Amino acid sequence: MREGLNVCIIGSGYVGLVTGACLAELGHRVVCVDSDAEKIRTLKAGKTPIYEQGLQKLLKTNVRRKRLFFTSSIAEGMTHDGKNAQIVFISVGTPPLPDGSADLTAVEKVAEEIAKSLKSYTLIVEKSTVPVETGDWVERTISAYNKKKIPFDVASNPEFLREGSAVHDFLHPDRIVLGVSSTQAERLLKRLYTPLRVPLVITDLKSAEIIKHASNSFLALKISYINAVANLCEKVGADVERIAEGMGLDARIGRAFLNAGAGYGGFCFPKDLDAFYWISRKKGYDFKLLEEVRRINDAQRKLVVRKVEEELWNLQGKTVGLLGLAFKPDTDDLRLAPSLEIIAELREKGVKIQATDPVAMPKARAHLTGVKFCADAYECAAGADALILVTEWQAYKNLNFKKILKLLRHPVIVDARNLYDPGRMRRMGFRYRSIGRP
């Protein structure tokens, strides 16, 4: 590989940190910036503040190789050790506002700081998920504060990383989307990703911004669609798993994301779908399909609670155990996790909650009050009137169900991820409920 580029990544969350570690692994010199001084101290100490498979090893390896550095100063990140950054990624948070739009305050502040720190031509790249036309505002902001008139370009390079497999996804992507407005920007980004021999989608900046929102919204749609099918299955006695298999074998449809259950969660799908709906309405198109996707998803949490209620009758004073708190396996992320909505719904009905998770317990303890946290699935089942499988961790797949049966006050399991075989669970003596299966 030719000599690596000097890269600065502003924002060291899930996306920024993984991007920084992986670009360093590809041979580039990367400085990760974050305003959270405690996070930077943690990273400098060789520890990762998030749980992500393979990330800790990449961080240690590339810090040792002197390819990866950390600072809380944007100015230092862009001129680290006397080397001007050739590419600066904006990877700060864009949390949802009450109306569904994205809060772009951090993006604006970072753009202003970047403008004040420019020394030579720099390519500024949107990595955060932002609504279409954000690139125009970034360019205007930098131009307004770029008093020395240093040349720059703005580009969009959306990420398609799944929490729990983000490192693998970065190093083995399906495609790389580059939204550019100049040949110089295109050349730099192509050079950045040279080691990854995958299809490059070269497009304008606005199209790249929409690609990200359109992709996540479509995946959310697939999940809500199969959940709607599951609801019909329950009314007629059909099996949604066999239906998903039959649909998924059609190459035009595919099996991925056709998994009925408690619905999608996490930070990206809910936020991106709402932001896509908001921007479409702002531009004069009422994308009502997206509103229905969200409605179906919200209803799935209530469906899980209703299944518990149907088995236990009155819920007041009952105890329910939750297996899994993270929004998906292989991550400790609790943001907009289905478990939180299920817990809130149960507590409104007077239910006592006990819960466990293989990885997310530290974050759960900081986030949730009034919940009994258990060391494992067996402690979680002990004395509970019902058990809900919320997150399909591998650790919960092959439990000792004879032991679970003895620990529960009532033999009730609600499988909100269709992880277990209904016939086997019922033969063992459980009153077993799943999603869209007879």
C-alpha positions in Angstrom: 0.0 0.0 0.0 1.2 3.6 -0.7 1.9 5.9 2.2 -1.1 6.4 4.5 -3.1 9.6 4.8 -3.3 11.8 7.8 -6.9 11.5 9.1 -8.7 13.3 11.9 -12.0 11.9 13.3 -14.1 14.2 15.4 -16.4 12.2 17.6 -15.2 8.9 19.2 -18.5 7.1 19.8 -19.5 3.8 18.2 -19.0 5.0 14.6 -16.0 7.3 15.1 -14.0 5.0 17.2 -14.5 2.0 15.0 -13.8 4.1 11.9 -10.6 5.4 13.5 -9.3 2.0 14.6 -10.1 0.4 11.2 -8.5 3.2 9.1 -5.4 2.9 11.3 -5.4 -0.9 10.6 -5.5 0.0 6.8 -2.3 1.9 7.3 -3.4 5.5 7.8 -2.3 7.8 10.6 -5.5 8.6 12.6 -6.2 11.1 15.4 -9.5 10.5 17.2 -11.0 13.6 18.9 -13.8 13.7 21.5 -15.0 16.5 23.8 -15.5 13.9 26.6 -12.1 14.2 28.4 -12.8 11.1 30.5 -13.4 9.1 27.3 -10.0 10.3 26.0 -8.3 9.4 29.2 -9.8 5.9 29.0 -8.6 5.5 25.4 -5.1 6.7 26.2 -5.0 4.2 29.0 -5.6 1.4 26.4 -9.2 0.7 27.3 -12.3 1.0 25.1 -15.4 2.7 26.5 -17.8 0.6 24.4 -18.2 -3.1 23.9 -17.6 -4.1 20.3 -16.1 -7.3 19.2 -12.5 -7.0 17.9 -12.2 -3.3 18.7 -10.0 -3.5 21.8 -7.4 -5.5 19.9 -7.3 -3.0 17.0 -6.9 -0.1 19.4 -4.0 -1.7 21.2 -2.3 -2.8 18.0 -2.5 0.5 16.2 -1.6 2.6 19.2 1.5 0.5 19.5 2.3 1.0 15.8 1.9 4.8 16.3 -0.9 5.0 13.8 -3.7 5.8 16.3 -3.8 8.8 18.7 -6.4 10.5 20.9 -7.1 14.1 22.0 -9.9 16.3 23.2 -8.8 19.2 21.0 -10.0 19.6 17.4 -7.2 22.0 16.6 -4.6 19.5 17.9 -6.3 16.6 16.1 -6.1 18.5 12.8 -2.4 19.4 13.2 -1.2 16.5 15.4 2.6 16.4 15.8 3.0 18.9 13.0 1.1 16.9 10.4 -1.9 18.5 8.9 -5.0 16.3 8.5 -5.8 15.7 4.8 -9.2 14.3 5.7 -11.4 15.2 8.6 -14.4 13.1 9.5 -17.4 14.6 11.4 -18.7 11.7 13.5 -20.5 13.5 16.3 -23.9 12.6 17.7 -27.1 13.7 15.9 -29.8 12.8 18.5 -33.5 13.0 17.7 -35.5 16.1 18.7 -39.1 15.8 19.9 -40.5 16.5 16.4 -38.4 13.6 14.9 -35.8 15.9 13.3 -32.0 15.4 13.9 -30.3 17.7 16.4 -27.4 19.1 14.3 -26.1 21.5 16.9 -22.9 19.4 17.4 -22.3 19.2 13.6 -22.5 23.0 13.3 -20.1 23.6 16.3 -17.6 21.1 14.9 -17.8 22.7 11.4 -17.0 26.1 13.0 -14.0 24.7 14.9 -12.7 22.9 11.7 -12.9 26.2 9.8 -10.8 27.9 12.4 -8.2 25.1 12.4 -7.6 24.8 8.6 -4.0 25.1 7.6 -4.0 23.6 4.0 -6.5 22.0 1.6 -8.7 19.6 3.7 -11.5 17.3 2.8 -14.3 17.4 5.4 -16.4 14.3 5.4 -19.8 13.7 6.9 -19.7 10.4 8.7 -22.5 11.1 11.1 -26.0 10.1 9.8 -27.5 13.5 8.8 -30.6 14.6 6.8 -30.1 15.6 3.2 -28.8 19.1 2.6 -26.7 19.0 5.8 -23.6 19.1 3.6 -24.7 22.4 2.2 -25.0 23.8 5.7 -21.6 22.4 6.7 -20.0 24.1 3.7 -21.7 27.4 4.4 -20.6 27.3 8.1 -17.0 26.5 7.2 -16.9 29.2 4.6 -18.2 31.7 7.1 -15.5 31.0 9.6 -12.7 30.2 7.2 -11.1 33.7 7.4 -7.9 32.7 5.7 -9.8 31.3 2.7 -8.0 27.9 3.0 -9.4 25.6 0.2 -11.6 22.7 1.3 -14.2 20.3 0.1 -17.2 18.7 1.8 -18.1 15.1 1.1 -20.5 12.5 2.5 -19.3 8.9 3.3 -22.2 7.3 5.3 -21.4 4.3 7.5 -23.2 1.0 7.4 -21.9 -0.6 10.6 -23.9 -2.9 12.7 -23.2 -2.8 16.4 -21.8 -6.1 17.5 -20.1 -6.6 14.1 -18.9 -3.1 13.3 -15.2 -4.0 12.9 -16.0 -6.8 10.5 -18.5 -4.6 8.6 -15.9 -1.9 8.2 -13.2 -4.2 6.9 -15.6 -6.3 4.8 -18.2 -3.9 3.5 -20.9 -4.6 0.8 -20.2 -1.2 -0.7 -18.6 2.2 0.1 -20.7 5.3 -0.7 -18.8 8.4 -1.6 -20.8 11.6 -2.1 -18.4 14.1 -3.6 -18.4 17.4 -5.5 -14.8 17.5 -6.9 -12.3 15.2 -8.5 -9.8 16.0 -5.7 -12.2 14.8 -3.1 -13.0 11.7 -5.0 -9.3 10.9 -5.5 -8.6 11.3 -1.7 -11.5 9.1 -0.6 -10.6 6.4 -3.2 -7.0 6.4 -1.9 -8.3 6.2 1.7 -10.2 3.0 0.9 -7.7 1.5 -1.6 -7.1 -1.7 0.5 -10.8 -2.5 0.6 -11.6 -4.0 -2.8 -15.3 -3.5 -2.9 -17.8 -1.7 -5.1 -17.6 2.1 -4.8 -20.8 4.1 -5.3 -19.6 7.5 -6.5 -22.4 10.1 -6.3 -23.3 13.6 -5.4 -23.4 14.7 -1.8 -27.2 14.9 -1.4 -27.7 11.4 -2.9 -25.2 9.9 -0.5 -27.0 11.5 2.4 -30.3 10.0 1.3 -28.8 6.6 0.7 -28.1 6.2 4.4 -31.5 7.2 5.6 -33.2 5.2 2.8 -31.2 2.1 3.6 -32.0 2.1 7.4 -35.6 3.0 6.8 -36.0 0.1 4.4 -34.5 -2.4 6.8 -36.9 -1.1 9.5 -39.7 -1.5 7.0 -38.7 -5.2 6.5 -38.8 -5.8 10.2 -42.2 -4.2 10.7 -43.6 -6.0 7.6 -42.7 -9.4 9.0 -44.1 -8.4 12.4 -47.4 -7.4 10.7 -47.4 -10.8 8.9 -46.7 -12.5 12.3 -49.8 -10.8 13.7 -51.9 -12.2 10.9 -50.3 -15.6 11.5 -51.5 -15.6 15.1 -55.0 -15.1 14.0 -55.1 -17.9 11.5 -52.6 -20.4 13.0 -49.8 -20.1 10.5 -46.1 -20.1 11.2 -44.2 -16.9 10.5 -40.8 -18.6 10.6 -41.8 -20.9 7.7 -43.3 -17.9 5.9 -40.1 -15.9 6.3 -38.1 -18.8 5.0 -40.3 -19.1 1.9 -40.1 -15.4 1.3 -36.4 -15.1 2.0 -35.4 -17.7 -0.6 -36.7 -15.3 -3.3 -33.5 -13.5 -4.3 -35.5 -10.3 -4.8 -36.5 -10.3 -1.1 -33.8 -12.1 0.9 -34.0 -13.6 4.4 -32.1 -10.9 6.3 -34.3 -8.7 8.6 -37.3 -11.0 8.2 -37.3 -11.9 11.9 -40.5 -11.5 13.8 -40.3 -10.4 17.4 -40.3 -7.4 19.7 -39.3 -5.1 16.8 -36.2 -3.1 16.0 -34.5 -0.9 18.6 -31.1 0.7 19.1 -30.2 4.2 18.2 -30.0 4.1 14.4 -33.2 2.6 13.0 -35.7 4.6 15.1 -33.7 7.9 14.8 -33.0 7.6 11.1 -36.6 6.6 10.2 -38.0 9.5 12.1 -35.5 11.9 10.6 -36.2 10.6 7.1 -40.0 11.1 7.6 -39.4 14.6 9.0 -37.2 15.8 6.1 -39.7 14.3 3.6 -42.6 16.3 5.1 -40.4 19.4 5.3 -39.9 19.1 1.6 -43.5 18.7 0.9 -43.9 14.9 0.6 -45.8 13.0 3.3 -44.0 9.7 3.4 -46.8 8.0 5.4 -45.4 4.5 4.9 -42.6 5.4 7.3 -45.1 6.5 9.9 -46.9 3.1 9.7 -43.5 1.3 10.0 -43.0 3.0 13.4 -46.6 2.4 14.5 -46.2 -1.4 13.9 -42.9 -1.4 15.7 -44.2 0.4 18.8 -47.2 -2.0 18.9 -44.8 -5.1 19.2 -43.6 -4.0 22.7 -47.2 -3.9 23.9 -47.9 -7.3 22.2 -45.1 -8.9 24.3 -46.6 -7.5 27.5 -50.1 -8.6 26.5 -48.9 -12.1 26.1 -47.6 -12.1 29.6 -50.9 -10.7 30.8 -52.9 -13.4 29.0 -50.9 -16.0 30.8 -50.9 -14.4 34.3 -54.3 -12.7 34.3 -53.7 -9.8 36.8 -50.2 -8.4 36.7 -50.3 -6.2 39.8 -47.7 -7.4 42.3 -46.4 -10.2 40.0 -42.7 -10.6 39.2 -41.4 -10.9 35.6 -37.8 -11.7 34.6 -36.2 -10.4 31.5 -33.4 -12.2 29.7 -31.5 -9.6 27.8 -31.4 -5.8 28.0 -29.2 -4.7 25.1 -31.2 -3.8 22.0 -29.4 -6.7 20.2 -26.8 -9.4 20.9 -23.1 -8.7 21.0 -23.4 -5.1 22.1 -23.9 -3.3 25.4 -26.0 -0.5 23.8 -29.3 0.2 25.6 -30.4 3.2 23.5 -34.0 2.8 22.5 -33.8 -0.9 23.4 -37.1 -2.8 23.3 -36.4 -4.0 26.9 -36.7 -0.4 28.2 -40.2 0.0 26.7 -41.3 -3.5 27.9 -40.0 -2.7 31.4 -41.9 0.6 31.4 -45.1 -1.0 30.2 -44.9 -3.7 32.9 -44.1 -1.3 35.7 -47.1 0.8 34.8 -49.1 -2.4 35.5 -47.5 -2.8 38.9 -45.0 -5.6 37.9 -41.8 -6.1 39.8 -38.8 -6.5 37.4 -35.7 -8.6 37.6 -33.3 -8.7 34.7 -30.0 -9.9 33.4 -27.7 -9.4 30.4 -24.3 -10.9 29.5 -22.7 -7.6 28.7 -25.0 -4.6 29.3 -25.4 -4.8 33.1 -23.1 -1.9 34.0 -25.0 0.5 31.7 -28.3 -0.9 32.8 -27.5 -0.3 36.5 -26.7 3.3 35.6 -29.8 3.7 33.5 -32.6 1.8 35.3 -33.8 2.2 38.9 -36.1 -0.1 40.8 -35.0 -3.2 38.9 -33.4 -6.2 40.5 -30.3 -7.1 38.5 -29.4 -10.8 38.4 -26.1 -12.5 37.7 -27.5 -15.0 35.2 -30.6 -16.4 33.7 -31.2 -18.8 36.6 -31.2 -16.1 39.2 -33.4 -14.1 36.9 -35.9 -16.9 36.8 -35.9 -17.6 40.5 -39.3 -16.7 42.0 -40.5 -15.0 38.8 -44.1 -15.5 37.7 -43.0 -15.4 34.0 -39.8 -15.1 32.0 -39.4 -13.0 28.8 -36.6 -13.6 26.3 -36.0 -10.1 25.0 -32.5 -10.3 23.5 -31.4 -13.4 21.7 -27.9 -13.8 23.2 -26.2 -17.1 22.3 -25.8 -17.6 26.1 -29.6 -18.0 26.4 -30.0 -20.5 23.6 -29.1 -23.7 25.4 -30.2 -23.0 29.0 -31.0 -25.8 31.5 -34.7 -25.5 31.1 -35.5 -28.2 33.6 -33.8 -26.0 36.2 -35.6 -22.9 34.8 -39.0 -24.8 35.2 -38.3 -25.5 38.9 -37.2 -21.9 39.6 -40.2 -20.2 38.1 -43.4 -19.7 40.2 -45.5 -20.3 37.1 -44.1 -22.1 34.0 -44.6 -19.1 31.7 -42.0 -18.1 29.0 -42.7 -15.4 26.4 -40.1 -15.7 23.7 -40.0 -12.3 22.0 -37.3 -13.4 19.6 -38.6 -16.9 18.5 -35.4 -18.4 19.8 -36.8 -21.6 21.1 -38.7 -24.6 19.6 -42.4 -24.3 20.6 -43.0 -28.1 20.6 -40.0 -28.8 22.8 -40.8 -26.1 25.3 -44.4 -27.2 25.7 -43.4 -30.9 26.1 -41.1 -29.8 28.9 -44.2 -28.3 30.7 -43.9 -24.6 29.8 -46.8 -22.4 28.9 -44.8 -21.0 26.0 -45.7 -18.0 23.8 -43.7 -16.7 20.9 -44.4 -14.3 18.0 -46.4 -15.4 15.0 -46.0 -19.2 15.6 -48.7 -21.7 16.6 
